[in-house]
Amino acid sequence: MATGQRRTADRIQVGATLKRMRVESGVSREQAADKVGCTTTTIGNIEQGRTKISQGDLTLLLGLYGVREDQSGDLMEVNREARRSLKRVANSADIQPHQRRAADLIRAAHRIRFYSPEVFPGLLQEENYARAIMAPTGHADNVVETRLRFRLGLSDVLTRDDQPPLQFWVVIGEAALRKNIGGGNVMRNQLRHVIEMCQAYPNVTVQVLPFNAREHYLLGTTMSIYTFDKIIPEIASVDTTIGEHFLDRDSAVTEAITKFDDLRLKALDPLTSLDMIDSLSGNH
């Protein structure tokens, strides 16, 4: 088993599924490690998506866990994709690891549910708004530009034609509409950009959580929930400025979905939200 490789979306999915299967079958990490001849640390790294697993070792573990053939076939195919060579990115050393992981998940996802109290998600960011957010990092201009191009390039998942476009449901705090990121012109263009995206693409939905909304479970939290079009567990993540914390336990993801759904009910409906965004765009 190779170690130290970058986590990819498929690898994270394989690891999360293997962990669930192991726990459900009552097999310990020690028993799994003995089966494939590795350490318990390696098993843990596989389950966290940090380490690739060979098709042979995967077959051994699926047999140990007593997995049905229909489920094992799906997982074997996902793992095959996870082991393929990754497309190189120009100036890839300038791309932060958490940016790569987020990009992998975004491209693999069938649907994403997102909440932030004060910043629009990368997929809906207008270029100058995104540049203003990156400006305080202190990095050289060429590094910022590389990361900016990488981020903006991800928005093609909303219009891709090689597979169904990403279904993107966003709940955003009213503060995001009133921030002064980049100055008045940048904010005005950003709000207009969001309106245009929602009007142009039926797969993009934005709701605004107004200041007068009642308390909710995600106060101060930025969260994403990724749904895939394979028989693979959903994954949730809590975002910070230095990376993401992944939630892969079924109970944790279910709780995240419940909290997001509660938030949707407290937010303005999509049409009223666009009206509010349009109205506030004139205030910048």
C-alpha positions in Angstrom: 0.0 0.0 0.0 1.4 3.4 -1.0 1.3 6.1 1.6 1.5 9.8 1.8 -0.5 10.5 -1.4 -2.9 13.3 -1.7 -6.5 12.6 -0.6 -8.9 12.6 -3.6 -12.6 12.6 -3.6 -12.9 9.0 -4.6 -10.3 8.0 -2.0 -12.2 9.8 0.8 -15.3 8.0 -0.3 -13.6 4.6 -0.4 -12.1 5.2 3.1 -15.4 6.3 4.6 -17.3 3.3 3.1 -14.6 0.9 4.3 -14.8 2.3 7.8 -18.5 1.9 8.0 -18.4 -1.6 6.6 -15.7 -2.6 9.2 -17.6 -1.2 12.1 -20.9 -2.8 11.0 -19.2 -6.2 10.7 -17.6 -5.9 14.1 -14.1 -6.2 12.8 -11.3 -4.4 14.7 -8.6 -2.3 13.0 -6.1 -5.0 14.3 -8.0 -7.7 12.5 -8.2 -5.7 9.3 -4.4 -4.9 9.5 -3.6 -8.6 10.0 -5.7 -9.6 7.0 -3.8 -7.4 4.6 -0.4 -7.4 6.4 -0.1 -3.8 7.4 -0.2 -1.7 10.6 -3.4 -0.3 12.3 -2.1 3.1 11.4 -2.2 2.3 7.7 -5.8 1.0 8.1 -6.7 4.3 9.9 -5.0 6.3 7.1 -7.0 4.4 4.4 -10.3 5.0 6.3 -9.4 8.7 6.5 -8.6 8.9 2.8 -5.0 9.7 3.3 -3.6 6.5 1.8 -4.5 4.6 -1.3 -5.5 0.9 -1.1 -4.7 -1.6 -3.8 -7.5 -3.5 -5.5 -6.1 -6.8 -4.0 -6.1 -5.5 -0.5 -9.6 -4.0 -1.0 -10.9 -7.4 -2.1 -9.4 -9.0 1.0 -11.1 -6.5 3.3 -14.4 -6.7 1.6 -14.3 -10.4 2.1 -13.4 -10.0 5.7 -16.3 -7.6 6.2 -18.8 -10.0 4.5 -19.8 -7.4 1.9 -22.4 -8.4 -0.7 -21.2 -8.6 -4.3 -23.4 -5.8 -5.6 -21.9 -3.4 -3.0 -18.3 -4.6 -3.4 -18.5 -4.1 -7.2 -19.4 -0.5 -6.8 -16.7 0.2 -4.3 -14.1 -1.6 -6.5 -15.0 0.7 -9.4 -14.7 3.8 -7.2 -11.3 2.7 -5.9 -10.2 2.0 -9.5 -10.9 5.7 -10.2 -9.1 6.8 -7.0 -5.9 5.0 -8.1 -5.7 6.7 -11.5 -3.1 9.3 -12.2 -4.3 12.9 -11.5 -4.3 15.7 -14.0 -1.5 18.0 -13.4 -2.2 21.6 -12.5 0.0 24.4 -13.7 2.1 25.9 -10.8 0.4 23.2 -8.6 2.8 23.8 -5.7 1.0 27.1 -5.1 -2.4 25.3 -4.6 -3.1 24.7 -0.9 -3.9 21.1 0.2 -7.3 22.0 1.5 -8.1 23.7 -1.8 -7.2 20.5 -3.7 -9.4 18.4 -1.4 -12.3 20.7 -1.8 -11.9 20.7 -5.6 -11.8 16.9 -5.7 -15.0 16.7 -3.7 -16.7 19.4 -5.7 -15.9 17.7 -9.1 -17.0 14.3 -7.8 -20.3 15.5 -6.2 -23.7 15.2 -7.7 -25.2 17.7 -5.2 -23.7 20.2 -2.7 -25.6 21.9 0.1 -23.6 24.9 1.5 -24.1 27.4 4.3 -21.9 30.4 5.3 -22.9 33.3 7.6 -20.9 35.9 5.7 -19.1 34.8 2.5 -20.4 33.6 -0.8 -19.1 30.1 -1.8 -16.3 29.9 -4.3 -18.5 28.5 -7.0 -20.6 31.7 -7.0 -17.8 34.2 -6.6 -17.2 36.9 -9.2 -13.5 37.3 -10.1 -12.8 40.5 -8.2 -14.7 39.4 -5.2 -12.6 36.2 -5.0 -9.4 38.2 -5.5 -10.4 40.6 -2.7 -10.9 37.6 -0.3 -7.5 36.2 -1.2 -5.7 39.6 -1.0 -5.0 39.6 2.8 -3.1 36.3 2.6 0.2 38.1 2.1 1.3 35.8 -0.7 3.0 37.0 -3.9 0.8 38.2 -6.7 1.6 35.2 -8.9 0.6 32.8 -6.1 -2.7 34.6 -5.5 -3.4 34.6 -9.2 -2.7 30.8 -9.5 -5.0 30.1 -6.6 -7.6 32.5 -8.0 -7.6 30.8 -11.4 -7.9 27.4 -9.7 -10.9 28.5 -7.7 -12.7 30.2 -10.6 -12.2 27.2 -12.8 -14.2 25.0 -10.5 -17.4 26.8 -11.5 -17.6 24.7 -14.7 -19.2 22.0 -12.6 -22.4 24.0 -12.8 -22.5 23.8 -16.6 -20.7 20.5 -17.3 -22.1 18.4 -20.1 -20.1 15.2 -19.6 -22.3 14.4 -16.6 -25.3 16.1 -15.0 -24.5 19.6 -13.8 -23.9 20.0 -10.0 -27.0 20.7 -8.0 -26.0 23.5 -5.8 -28.2 24.7 -2.9 -26.8 27.7 -0.9 -28.0 29.3 2.3 -26.1 32.5 2.9 -26.3 34.9 5.8 -27.5 38.4 5.2 -24.1 39.7 6.4 -22.6 38.4 3.1 -24.9 40.9 1.2 -23.8 43.8 3.4 -20.1 43.2 3.6 -17.7 45.6 1.9 -15.4 43.1 0.5 -13.3 44.8 -2.2 -15.3 48.0 -2.1 -18.7 49.1 -3.4 -18.2 48.3 -7.1 -16.9 44.8 -6.3 -19.8 44.0 -3.9 -22.3 45.4 -6.4 -20.9 43.2 -9.2 -20.8 40.2 -6.8 -24.5 40.5 -5.9 -25.4 40.9 -9.6 -23.3 37.9 -10.4 -25.2 35.8 -7.9 -28.6 36.9 -9.3 -27.4 36.1 -12.9 -26.2 32.6 -11.9 -29.5 31.8 -10.2 -31.5 33.1 -13.2 -29.4 31.3 -15.8 -29.0 27.9 -14.1 -31.9 26.0 -12.6 -29.5 23.8 -10.7 -28.4 26.8 -8.6 -30.5 27.9 -5.7 -29.7 30.6 -3.2 -31.6 31.5 0.0 -30.7 34.4 2.3 -30.9 33.9 6.1 -32.0 37.4 7.3 -30.6 39.1 10.4 -34.0 38.7 12.1 -34.1 34.9 11.7 -34.3 33.0 15.0 -31.4 31.1 16.4 -30.3 28.0 14.6 -27.8 25.1 15.0 -25.1 26.5 12.6 -24.4 29.8 14.3 -20.9 30.8 13.3 -20.3 27.7 11.2 -19.6 27.3 7.5 -20.6 23.9 6.3 -20.8 21.9 3.1 -22.6 18.6 2.5 -21.5 16.5 -0.5 -23.8 13.9 -2.2 -22.4 11.6 -4.8 -24.2 9.7 -7.6 -22.8 6.3 -6.5 -23.7 4.0 -3.6 -21.3 5.9 -1.4 -21.8 7.7 1.9 -22.5 11.4 1.9 -19.7 13.5 3.4 -20.0 16.8 5.3 -17.3 19.3 6.1 -16.9 22.2 8.4 -14.7 24.9 6.8 -12.2 27.2 8.4 -9.6 29.6 7.0 -6.9 26.9 7.4 -8.7 23.8 6.1 -11.7 21.5 6.4 -12.8 19.1 9.1 -14.5 16.1 7.4 -17.5 14.4 9.0 -17.8 10.9 7.6 -19.7 9.0 10.3 -23.3 8.3 9.2 -24.8 9.8 12.4 -22.7 13.0 12.0 -23.6 13.5 8.4 -27.3 12.8 9.1 -27.2 15.4 11.9 -25.5 17.9 9.5 -28.3 17.4 6.9 -31.0 17.9 9.6 -29.4 21.1 10.7 -29.1 22.4 7.1 -32.8 21.6 6.5 -33.7 23.5 9.6 -31.7 26.4 8.3 -33.5 26.3 4.9 -36.8 26.6 6.7 -35.7 29.7 8.6 -34.3 31.4 5.5 -36.2 33.4 2.9 -37.6 31.5 0.0 -35.4 31.6 -3.2 -37.5 34.3 -5.0 -37.7 36.6 -2.0 -34.0 36.0 -1.5 -33.1 37.2 -5.0 -35.3 40.3 -4.5 -33.4 41.1 -1.3 -30.0 40.6 -3.1 -31.2 42.8 -5.9 -32.4 45.5 -3.5 -29.1 45.5 -1.5 -27.0 45.6 -4.6 -28.0 49.2 -5.0 -26.7 50.1 -1.5 -23.1 49.5 -2.4 
